[in-house]
Amino acid sequence: MEYSGPTDLYIDGTWTSSDDNATLETIDPATEDVYATVAQAGAVDVDAAVTAAVKAADRESEWRSIAPSDRGEALRAFADALEARKEEITLVESHDNGKTPFEADIEVTYAIDTIRYYAGWTDKIRGETIPVPNSNTDYTLREPLGATAHIAPWNYPFQLAGRSLAPALACGNSVVLKPSSTTPLSALYYGVAAEEAGLPDGVVNVLPGSGSVAGDALASHPDIKHVAFTGSTAVGKEVLRSAADTVSGVTLELGGKGPNIVFPDADFEAAAKGCQYGIFMNAGQMCWAGSRLLVHESIQDEFVDRIVDRAAAIELGSGIDDDGRMGPLIADWHRDDVQAYVDTARKAGATVVTGGTSPADKSRGFFFEPTVLTDVTPDMPIAREEVFGPVLVVLPFSDRTEAIEIANDSPYGLSAGVWTTDLNTAHTVVDQLDYGMVSVNEYPVTHPQTPFGGYKQSGSGREQGAQAIDEYTQIKNVNLNIS
């Protein structure tokens, strides 16, 4: 498929080249061929987009002053415009990111559903009255912040951009979206949809560009009132430092090292299916990946055999020109990083039960085999650090206490899974896990209406759900003495 979609920056309702005419190339990870060339934003372009966004979110602007129900209708039209191009966006995402069309379709559908969910919030954002002394009347108002920045990652480019963009718009803010320079294409369709839905100029701006230039300029811009960043913990800390200079609000959704804890009484087939999905979906390139399998020692061999059988049966390929069920990693440098983790673990005594390298039958593409390692100790880097690939490490435990200790012994705390048919075990373990999201007998489970975020170095703030409304509004307290 030859790319024929948008390639320019979208600023203040206009498609334009970058100020210095810089461009960047995107690579199809399944073929290693150049797929598209797009404009690359610099600091001047960021400033222009922020200026447009500030104007669009001004108190007297159309977007800020529109009736809340009308803003909801505008967001529904925005979602409709995206849905009309759903097939096109799905294929673009597959070529730009490498995931199969099946996975890309799930991603695009989820993003559209999220926009529709927040379209329903526009006329439900409200304050409250507060009892105070002296017969005064005291109440609060929830107001939009203004211009907001959204720095999206490469693993779910369309979904994770839309996840923060939707609540920001619903609250009456304007947005400047910077997708990853590795996967900039699907985000440009938010500009297309904004134009087709008739959103006021400057409400949505999209700037492909590098993190070191456009990303830094956006995170540190004095007129940006909130920064939403999804990506690595290391870069998230830099975003936090940049935003501190302007005292901007920040939502960070960062790394993870999720445990799937399987007890002896679990439904083995359901647990094996859930654990497989939790690590091999999107080639393991997920912050919420269940990359640690904590399994009771009494069932370790039998359960690991089930996982290994499932891993070995996964067909690798793009899903476009073949029957692949798991796509490639995003780039050669990332494939090399994943290989280094596996090789280091092997040298330290871990056993590669299946996978462990690039497939011999793939001459092109950044593919890596579904991999399972046993004889792993909790102190190994592969058991503690985010590999971000299709690599599952097995860690046996003897009892519930040890399982909780191993699960919590991590700098991350994003997502965890518990597999048991015993309600006492389920509730006890859920209560003691230091994770922002815990699923029982499923993995993972999230919806537009449920909060998404983690503990510890997995981030701060929450995406999705009613909680995201808090992220994109500020509270004004009003005290009236009318005596």
C-alpha positions in Angstrom: 0.0 0.0 0.0 1.4 3.4 -1.0 0.8 6.1 1.5 -1.5 8.9 0.3 -2.6 10.5 3.5 -1.7 13.9 5.1 1.9 14.8 5.4 2.0 18.4 6.5 1.7 20.0 9.9 -1.8 21.0 11.0 -1.7 24.5 12.6 -4.6 26.8 13.2 -6.9 25.0 10.7 -4.3 25.1 8.0 -2.0 22.4 6.5 1.5 23.7 6.2 5.1 22.7 5.8 7.5 23.3 8.7 9.1 26.7 9.1 12.5 25.3 7.9 11.0 22.8 5.4 12.5 19.9 7.4 11.0 16.5 6.9 11.3 13.0 8.5 10.9 9.6 7.0 8.9 6.7 8.5 9.8 3.1 8.1 7.5 0.1 7.7 8.8 -2.2 10.4 7.6 -5.3 8.5 9.5 -4.5 5.3 12.2 -2.0 6.4 11.1 0.2 3.5 10.4 3.9 3.7 6.7 4.3 3.9 6.1 8.0 4.0 7.8 11.4 4.4 6.2 14.1 6.5 6.9 17.6 7.7 9.0 17.8 10.8 8.1 20.6 13.3 10.7 22.8 14.9 10.5 25.3 17.8 9.0 28.0 15.5 6.2 25.7 14.5 5.5 24.7 18.1 5.2 28.4 19.0 2.8 29.0 16.1 0.7 26.1 17.1 0.6 27.1 20.8 -0.3 30.7 19.8 -3.2 29.3 17.8 -4.3 27.0 20.6 -4.2 29.8 23.2 -6.4 32.0 21.0 -8.8 29.1 20.4 -9.2 28.5 24.2 -9.6 32.2 25.1 -12.7 33.0 27.2 -14.3 34.8 24.4 -13.5 32.1 21.8 -16.1 30.1 20.0 -14.9 26.8 21.5 -14.7 28.1 25.1 -18.1 29.9 25.0 -20.1 27.3 23.0 -23.0 25.6 24.8 -21.7 22.4 26.4 -24.2 20.3 24.6 -23.1 21.9 21.3 -19.5 21.0 22.1 -20.6 17.5 22.7 -22.2 17.4 19.2 -19.0 18.8 17.7 -17.0 16.0 19.3 -19.5 13.4 18.0 -19.0 14.9 14.5 -15.2 14.6 15.1 -15.6 10.9 16.0 -17.8 10.3 13.0 -15.2 11.9 10.7 -12.6 9.5 12.1 -14.9 6.5 11.8 -15.6 7.3 8.1 -11.8 6.9 7.6 -11.4 4.0 10.0 -10.3 1.5 7.4 -7.7 3.9 5.9 -6.4 4.8 9.4 -6.1 1.2 10.4 -4.0 0.3 7.4 -1.8 3.3 7.8 -1.3 2.4 11.4 -0.3 -1.2 10.4 2.3 0.1 8.0 3.6 2.8 10.2 3.8 0.9 13.4 4.0 -2.8 12.3 1.1 -4.2 14.2 -1.3 -6.4 12.4 -4.5 -4.9 10.9 -6.5 -6.9 13.6 -4.6 -5.1 16.4 -4.7 -1.7 14.6 -8.5 -2.0 14.2 -8.8 -2.5 17.9 -6.7 0.5 18.6 -8.6 2.8 16.2 -12.0 1.6 17.4 -11.0 2.3 21.0 -9.9 5.8 20.2 -13.1 6.6 18.5 -15.1 5.1 21.3 -13.1 7.3 23.8 -14.0 10.5 21.9 -17.7 9.5 21.9 -17.5 8.7 25.6 -16.1 12.2 26.4 -18.6 13.8 24.1 -21.2 12.7 26.6 -19.3 14.5 29.4 -19.4 18.0 28.0 -22.7 19.0 29.7 -21.9 17.1 33.0 -18.9 19.0 34.1 -20.1 20.8 37.2 -19.1 22.3 40.5 -20.7 22.0 43.9 -22.1 24.1 46.8 -20.2 24.2 50.1 -21.8 25.0 53.5 -20.0 27.9 55.1 -20.6 30.2 58.1 -22.4 33.6 58.3 -25.1 32.6 55.8 -22.7 33.1 52.9 -23.1 31.2 49.7 -20.1 29.3 48.6 -19.8 27.2 45.4 -17.1 25.9 43.0 -16.8 26.1 39.2 -14.8 23.7 37.0 -13.2 25.7 34.2 -10.9 24.6 31.3 -7.2 25.1 31.6 -6.5 26.6 28.2 -3.9 25.3 25.7 -2.8 21.7 26.5 0.1 19.7 25.1 -0.2 16.0 24.2 3.0 14.0 23.5 2.1 10.6 22.3 4.2 7.4 22.0 4.9 5.1 19.1 3.4 1.8 20.5 -0.3 2.9 20.2 0.1 6.1 18.2 -3.6 6.7 17.5 -5.2 5.4 20.6 -3.0 7.0 23.2 -3.2 10.4 21.4 -6.9 10.2 21.4 -7.1 9.1 25.0 -5.8 12.4 26.3 -7.0 14.6 23.5 -10.7 13.6 24.0 -11.1 14.7 27.7 -9.1 17.9 27.1 -11.5 18.9 24.3 -14.6 17.9 26.2 -13.6 20.3 29.0 -13.2 23.2 26.6 -9.5 23.2 26.2 -7.5 23.4 22.9 -4.8 20.8 22.1 -1.4 20.6 20.5 -0.6 17.0 19.6 2.9 15.8 19.0 3.1 12.2 17.9 6.2 10.2 18.0 8.6 10.9 15.1 8.8 7.1 14.6 5.0 6.8 14.0 3.6 10.2 13.1 1.0 9.3 10.4 -2.2 8.2 12.2 -2.2 11.3 14.4 -2.4 13.6 11.4 -5.9 12.2 10.8 -7.0 14.0 14.0 -6.3 17.2 12.0 -8.3 15.8 9.0 -11.2 15.0 11.3 -11.1 18.4 13.0 -11.3 20.1 9.6 -14.1 17.8 8.4 -16.1 18.2 11.6 -15.9 22.0 11.5 -14.0 22.4 14.8 -12.9 26.0 15.1 -9.4 26.8 13.9 -6.7 26.3 16.5 -8.7 23.9 18.7 -6.7 20.9 17.3 -3.1 21.2 16.1 -0.9 18.3 15.1 2.9 18.6 14.9 5.0 15.6 13.9 8.5 16.2 15.2 11.4 14.9 17.3 11.1 14.7 21.1 14.4 16.6 21.6 13.2 19.6 19.6 9.4 19.8 19.2 8.7 17.8 22.3 11.0 19.9 24.5 9.7 23.1 23.1 6.1 22.0 23.8 6.7 20.7 27.3 8.5 23.9 28.3 6.3 26.4 26.5 5.1 29.1 29.0 1.6 29.2 27.4 0.9 25.5 27.8 -1.2 24.9 30.9 -1.0 21.1 31.0 1.2 18.4 29.5 0.0 14.8 28.9 2.9 12.5 28.2 3.0 8.7 27.5 6.3 7.0 27.1 9.4 5.9 29.0 10.0 6.7 32.7 13.3 8.4 31.9 11.8 10.8 29.3 8.8 11.3 31.5 11.1 12.7 34.2 12.5 15.1 31.7 9.0 16.3 30.8 8.2 16.8 34.4 11.3 18.9 34.9 10.5 21.0 31.8 6.9 21.6 32.9 8.1 22.6 36.4 9.6 25.8 35.1 6.2 27.0 34.0 4.3 25.3 36.8 2.2 23.4 34.3 0.0 20.5 35.2 1.4 17.1 34.1 -0.2 13.7 33.4 2.4 11.0 33.1 1.7 7.4 31.9 5.1 5.7 31.9 6.7 2.3 32.2 5.5 -1.0 33.6 6.7 -4.5 34.6 3.3 -6.2 35.1 3.0 -9.5 37.0 0.4 -12.1 36.2 0.0 -14.1 39.3 -1.4 -17.7 38.8 -2.6 -19.7 41.8 -3.1 -23.5 41.7 -6.9 -23.2 41.7 -6.9 -21.0 38.6 -8.7 -21.9 35.4 -5.6 -23.0 33.5 -6.9 -22.5 30.0 -8.3 -19.0 30.7 -5.1 -18.0 32.5 -2.9 -19.3 29.7 -4.9 -17.4 27.2 -4.8 -14.2 29.3 -1.1 -14.4 29.9 -0.4 -15.0 26.2 -2.4 -12.0 25.3 -0.9 -9.9 28.0 2.7 -10.3 26.7 2.5 -11.1 23.0 -0.2 -8.6 21.9 1.5 -5.8 19.9 4.7 -7.8 20.1 4.9 -7.0 23.8 5.4 -3.3 23.2 3.0 -2.2 25.9 3.4 -0.4 29.2 0.7 -2.7 30.6 2.3 -5.9 29.4 2.2 -8.8 31.8 5.9 -9.5 31.3 6.4 -11.4 34.6 4.6 -14.7 35.1 4.4 -15.5 38.8 3.2 -19.1 39.0 2.8 -21.3 42.0 5.6 -23.8 42.2 3.2 -26.8 42.3 1.8 -26.0 38.8 4.9 -24.3 37.3 5.8 -27.0 34.8 2.3 -27.8 33.6 1.4 -24.1 33.2 4.6 -23.0 31.6 4.2 -25.9 29.0 0.8 -24.4 28.1 2.3 -20.9 27.6 5.2 -22.3 25.6 2.9 -24.2 23.3 0.8 -21.1 22.7 3.9 -18.9 22.1 5.4 -21.4 19.6 2.2 -21.5 17.6 2.1 -17.7 17.0 2.7 -16.9 13.3 4.9 -13.9 12.7 4.1 -11.4 9.9 2.5 -8.1 9.0 -1.0 -9.6 8.7 -1.3 -7.6 5.5 0.6 -9.7 3.0 0.6 -12.9 5.1 -1.3 -14.6 7.9 0.8 -13.2 10.7 -0.7 -12.9 14.1 2.2 -11.0 15.7 3.9 -8.2 14.0 7.5 -6.9 14.2 9.1 -4.7 16.7 9.2 -1.0 15.9 12.8 -0.7 14.7 16.2 -2.4 14.4 17.6 -0.5 17.4 14.7 -1.8 19.6 15.1 -5.4 18.3 18.8 -5.1 19.3 17.8 -3.9 22.8 15.4 -6.8 23.3 18.0 -9.3 22.1 20.6 -7.8 24.5 18.2 -8.4 27.4 17.7 -12.0 26.5 21.4 -12.7 25.9 22.3 -11.1 29.2 19.8 -13.2 31.0 20.9 -16.4 29.3 24.5 -15.7 30.4 23.3 -15.1 34.0 21.7 -18.5 34.1 18.3 -18.1 32.7 16.9 -20.8 30.3 15.3 -19.8 27.0 12.5 -22.3 26.7 11.2 -21.0 23.4 12.1 -18.1 21.1 14.9 -15.9 22.1 16.0 -14.4 18.8 14.9 -13.1 15.4 13.2 -15.8 13.2 15.4 -17.5 10.7 12.6 -17.4 8.0 12.2 -13.6 8.0 14.8 -12.0 5.8 13.2 -8.6 6.2 11.4 -6.8 9.0 12.2 -6.2 12.7 10.7 -9.5 13.9 11.5 -11.2 17.2 10.2 -14.6 18.3 7.7 -14.9 21.2 10.0 -15.8 24.0 9.7 -17.5 27.4 12.5 -17.7 30.0 12.7 -19.8 33.1 15.3 -20.1 35.8 15.1 -16.3 36.2 15.8 -14.7 39.5 13.9 -11.5 40.7 17.2 -9.5 40.7 18.0 -10.1 37.0 17.6 -7.0 34.8 15.2 -8.9 32.6 13.0 -9.4 35.6 13.2 -5.8 36.8 13.5 -3.6 33.8 11.0 -2.9 31.0 12.0 -4.9 28.0 9.1 -3.7 25.9 9.1 -6.8 23.7 7.5 -10.3 23.4 9.6 -11.6 26.3 8.0 -13.4 29.3 10.0 -14.3 32.4 8.8 -17.0 34.8 9.1 -16.5 38.5 7.8 -19.3 40.8 6.4 -18.7 44.3 5.6 -20.9 47.2 2.7 -19.1 48.8 0.5 -16.0 48.7 2.8 -13.9 50.8 5.8 -14.6 48.5 3.8 -13.9 45.4 2.8 -10.5 46.7 6.4 -9.7 47.8 7.8 -10.6 44.3 5.0 -8.7 42.5 5.6 -5.6 44.6 9.4 -5.7 44.3 9.5 -3.4 41.3 10.0 0.3 40.6 6.8 0.1 38.6 3.2 -0.2 39.5 1.0 0.1 36.5 -1.0 -3.1 35.8 -1.2 -6.6 37.5 -3.3 -9.7 37.0 -4.5 -12.3 39.5 -5.8 -15.7 38.5 -7.7 -17.7 41.1 -11.2 -19.0 41.7 -11.0 -18.2 45.5 -12.6 -14.9 46.4 -10.6 -14.6 49.6 -7.3 -15.0 47.7 -8.5 -12.5 45.0 -9.5 -9.8 47.4 -6.5 -10.2 49.7 -4.0 -10.1 46.8 -5.7 -7.2 45.1 -5.7 -5.2 48.4 -2.0 -5.8 48.9 -0.7 -5.1 45.3 1.0 -1.7 44.8 -0.5 -1.3 41.3 -2.9 1.3 39.8 -4.8 -1.3 37.9 -5.5 -4.9 38.8 -7.5 -7.4 36.8 -8.8 -10.7 38.3 -9.2 -13.6 35.9 -8.7 -11.4 32.9 -5.7 -9.4 31.6 -5.7 -6.6 30.8 -9.1 -4.9 31.1 -9.6 -1.2 30.4 -12.4 0.9 29.0 -12.8 4.6 28.1 -14.8 5.0 31.3 -12.3 3.3 33.7 -9.2 5.2 35.1 -5.9 4.3 33.6 -2.6 5.0 35.5 -0.1 3.6 37.9 1.7 3.8 41.2 5.4 4.5 41.8 7.5 5.2 38.7 4.7 4.2 36.4 3.4 7.8 36.4 1.2 10.3 37.9 -2.4 11.4 37.3 -5.0 9.3 35.5 -6.1 9.0 31.9 -9.7 7.9 31.0 -12.8 7.9 33.1 -14.2 10.7 35.2 -10.8 11.1 36.6 -9.4 12.6 33.4 -12.0 15.4 33.7 -10.1 16.5 36.9 -6.8 16.5 34.9 -8.2 19.0 32.4 -10.1 21.4 34.5 -9.3 23.8 37.3 -11.5 24.7 40.3 -12.6 28.2 41.0 -14.1 28.8 44.4 -16.7 31.6 44.7 -17.8 33.0 48.1 -20.8 35.3 48.1 -21.8 37.5 51.0 -25.3 38.7 50.0 -26.5 39.9 53.4 
